[in-house]
């Protein structure tokens, strides 16, 4: 037997039990929430040119730090070399530079944002192309800034000379 609260009749109870579905307002609220969520996801999946350049500079800074440490451990000079389209790491063997092979981290890579303008500060004395930064055997080196730029964006990788790399 169905019991009703005081003041409720069978007619009110049966009309409440028969309501199914959503109101138009509820559906619109759900659609707005889905639209905002989808917009946030799309923005994160498609980063802008500056974000791509910044991420590339972060990767280069980490790889340079690894190459510097590797040069000290191996007791051989290692160089970062780039032509604005790709970059790689070289190892000094005798009087010549050879690509570093067998190291998955320090392998040759292409830039995700290419072509890039590259500038070294202070400017290298020989002003060679492709750009080459050599990491020697000493734990202390000269500080430098590597400037990566596209038409509209610019990011700087700064090395303090004692093994710390920072991206601005």
N, C-alpha and C positions, 0 to 999 in steps of 0.2 A: 504494500500500500504506500502510495506517495504521500509524504507529509509536506506541508507547505509552511513557510514562515508566516507569522501573523501579518495580515494585510495583503497577502498574495492569493490570488485566486488561480484556479486551474488554467484560465485563459492566459495569464501572465507567464506561468511556468511553461506552458506548451510553446509560447512564442519564443522564449529564451532558448529552449532546447532545439528549436528548428533553425536557428541562425547558423549558417555555414558560410565559409569563404572570408575574403578580406575586403575591406573598404578600399575605395580608390585612393584615399589619402595614405593608407598603409602601404599600398603598392608603390606609390610615388616616393615615399620615404626610402623604401628598399632600393629602388632604382637610383636615387640620388647617392646613397651610400655605396652602391656598386660602381657608379660612375666615378666617384672620388677615389675609390680604391684602385680601380683600373687605371686612372690617370696617374696615380703615384707609381704604380708598377711600370707603366710605359716610360715615365721619366727616368726611372732608375735603370731600365734596360737599355736606354739609348742615351748614353752620356754625351755631353757636349764636347766640342773640340778642346776646350781648356782642360776639362777633366781627363780626356784621353792623353793629352800632353803631360799633365801632372802625373798620371799613373805611369807613363813611360819613363819620366824622370825619376820616379820612386824606384822603379825596377833597375834603372841604370845605376843609381846611387848604391843600391844593395849589391849589385854585381861588381861594382868598382871596389866596394869594401871587401867583398870576397876575394877579388883578384889581388888586391893589396896584401891581404893576409896570406894568400896562396903564394905570392912572390917571396914573402919572408920565410914561409915554411919550406918551400922548395929550394930556396937559396938561388933563385933565377929571376931575372927581370921579366915582368909581364906587362903588356901594354894594352890599353883600350884604343881601338881604332874605329873611326866612323867616317862615312862619306855623305851623310845626310839621308841616305835611303836605308842603309843597314849598318850594323855594328858588329864587331867581333873582338876577341881577345887573342893576342899573339904572345908567344913565349920566345925569349932570346936564347938561341942555341949557337954558340960560337959567335960569329960576326953577323949573323942574319936572323931575321924575325920569321917565325913559322906560326901558322894557325895552331891554336891550342886544340888538340883533338883528344877524344876520349873523356872529356869532361862535359857532362850534360848541362851543367849550370852555365858554364862559360863558353857555350857554343855560339856560332854566328846566328844573329837574329835580324829580322827586318823591323823597321819602325812601324807602328800601327798608324801613325800620322806621318805621312811622308809626302814630299821631301821636307826635310827640316833644315833650318839654318842653324849652324853650330858656330860658336865662338868661344875661345878660351881666354880667360882673363886671369893673370897677366898674359898678354899675347906671347905665344911661343916665338923664340928667336928665329927658327928656320921657316916658320909660317907655311908648313907643308900641308898638302892635300893628298890623301885624307888626313883628318885631324888625328893625332896620336898623343895619348897621355901614358907615360911610362911610370910604372910602380917598381921601385927599386927594392933592394934588400934591407934597407934601413927602416927602422920603425918610425922615424921622423922624416917627413918629406916637405916640400914647399906647398903652402896652401894655394888653392886655385878655385876658380869658378867656371863651370861649364854652362854656357847659356844656350838653351834650346828654344827656337822660336819658329812660329809659322807666320802667316800674314797678319793675324790678329792677336795671337797669344804668345806669351813668353814665360818660360820657367827656368829657374837657375838651380843647378846642383853645386853646392859649396862643399869643398873639402878643407878641413882645418889643418891638414898636414900631419896629424897624429892618429888618423884612422877614422875620424867621424865625418860622415857625409850627411848633408841636410838639403832638403828640397824646399825652395821658396817660390 
